[in-house]
Amino acid sequence: MITYPHLKNGATIGVTAPSSGVPVELQDIVKLASTRLEQNGFRVVCGDTVWTQEKAKSAPAVKRAAEFNEMMANHEVDIIIPPGAASY
């Protein structure tokens, strides 16, 4: 059985794209999902890589890794998810 994490009210959700970013035509879905999460008491922080897409990846590897590591090191970020998960 899959057990999903329970986030405390007010938790910060970091969204970063370690692989593919979100194409322009789908970005409104991520924005809407982020707004809904915020309306439910969460804080959403989207990295720059979420909004870019270059040849089947969000950004060069160095930039993707730096953004991910920055979120990992940020003690205010409670969970990190990719942009596809943010839009469900």
Secondary structure as UniProt FT lines:
FT   TURN            9..10
FT   STRAND          12..15
FT   HELIX           24..26
FT   HELIX           27..39
FT   TURN            40..41
FT   STRAND          43..46
FT   HELIX           48..51
FT   TURN            55..56
FT   HELIX           61..73
FT   TURN            75..76
FT   STRAND          79..81
FT   HELIX           83..86
//
